[in-house]
Amino acid sequence: MLGGLGKLAAEGLAHRTEKATEGAVHAVEEVVKEVVEHAKEAGEKAISDALKQAQESGDKVMKEVTEKVTHTVSEAVTHAVEGLGRLGQ
């Protein structure tokens, strides 16, 4: 009879250990999911910020180039008109 009780006790202990292990595995899975989600969000934010900075930098360069070209063309036209004016005198 005691042998049967020992076997039942061992089976009960094994069952409780299995359930505790399953619980621990589930808890670790949840933590891993949360960490991965935070990493994904951080990565997406970093990419978004980098793209935004690149866009702003590109916009700034484009504005500077446009202003320079406009200024250069305006000067060229002004000099051409002045040159034509001198020819007409």
C-alpha positions in Angstrom: 0.0 0.0 0.0 2.8 2.4 0.8 4.4 1.7 -2.5 1.2 2.7 -4.3 1.0 5.9 -2.3 4.7 6.7 -3.2 3.9 6.1 -6.8 0.8 8.3 -6.6 2.9 11.0 -4.8 5.6 10.8 -7.5 3.0 11.0 -10.3 1.4 14.0 -8.5 4.8 15.7 -8.2 5.5 15.0 -11.9 2.2 16.4 -12.9 2.7 19.6 -10.8 6.2 19.9 -12.1 4.9 19.6 -15.7 2.2 22.2 -15.1 4.8 24.6 -13.5 7.1 24.1 -16.4 4.3 24.8 -18.9 3.5 28.0 -16.9 7.1 29.1 -17.0 7.4 28.4 -20.7 4.2 30.4 -21.3 5.5 33.3 -19.2 8.8 33.3 -21.1 7.0 33.2 -24.5 4.9 36.3 -23.4 8.1 38.2 -22.4 9.8 37.3 -25.6 6.7 38.4 -27.6 6.7 41.7 -25.7 10.5 42.3 -26.2 10.2 41.5 -29.9 7.2 43.9 -30.3 9.2 46.7 -28.5 12.2 46.0 -30.7 10.0 46.1 -33.8 8.4 49.4 -32.7 11.8 50.9 -31.9 13.2 49.8 -35.3 10.2 51.2 -37.1 10.6 54.5 -35.3 14.3 54.7 -36.0 13.6 54.0 -39.7 10.9 56.6 -39.8 13.1 59.2 -38.1 15.9 58.5 -40.5 13.6 58.8 -43.5 12.2 62.0 -42.1 15.7 63.5 -41.6 16.7 62.4 -45.1 13.6 64.0 -46.5 14.3 67.2 -44.6 17.9 67.2 -45.7 16.9 66.6 -49.3 14.3 69.4 -49.1 16.9 71.8 -47.7 19.5 70.8 -50.5 16.8 71.1 -53.2 15.8 74.6 -51.9 19.4 75.7 -51.8 20.1 74.4 -55.3 16.8 76.0 -56.6 17.8 79.3 -55.1 21.3 79.1 -56.5 20.1 78.2 -60.0 17.4 81.0 -59.9 20.0 83.5 -58.8 22.5 82.4 -61.4 19.9 82.5 -64.2 18.6 85.9 -63.1 22.2 87.3 -63.1 22.8 85.8 -66.6 19.6 87.3 -67.9 20.4 90.7 -66.3 23.9 90.7 -67.8 22.5 89.7 -71.2 19.9 92.5 -71.1 22.5 95.0 -70.1 24.8 93.8 -72.9 22.0 94.1 -75.4 21.2 97.6 -74.0 24.8 98.7 -74.5 24.8 97.3 -78.1 21.6 99.3 -78.8 23.2 102.6 -77.7 
